[in-house]
């Protein structure tokens, strides 16, 4: 179960990196990092919520 959750936990990290990739040339670094962190937090919240409901 831990291994399976670890594989799924890559998704919020991908969301974080994708957000950084898209925003890094459009905004200041501080704002980009803040928004990427918020995007990660949202993705991680969804992941944990779904995981708890399914397991």
KAQUIPE-V460400 format. One line per field, one symbol per residue. ss: DSSP state (H for helix, E for strand, - for the rest). A space follows every 50 residues. Layout:
ss->???
This chain:
ss->-HHHHHHH-HHHHHHHHHHHHHH-----HHHHHHHHHHHHHHHHHHHHHH HHHH-
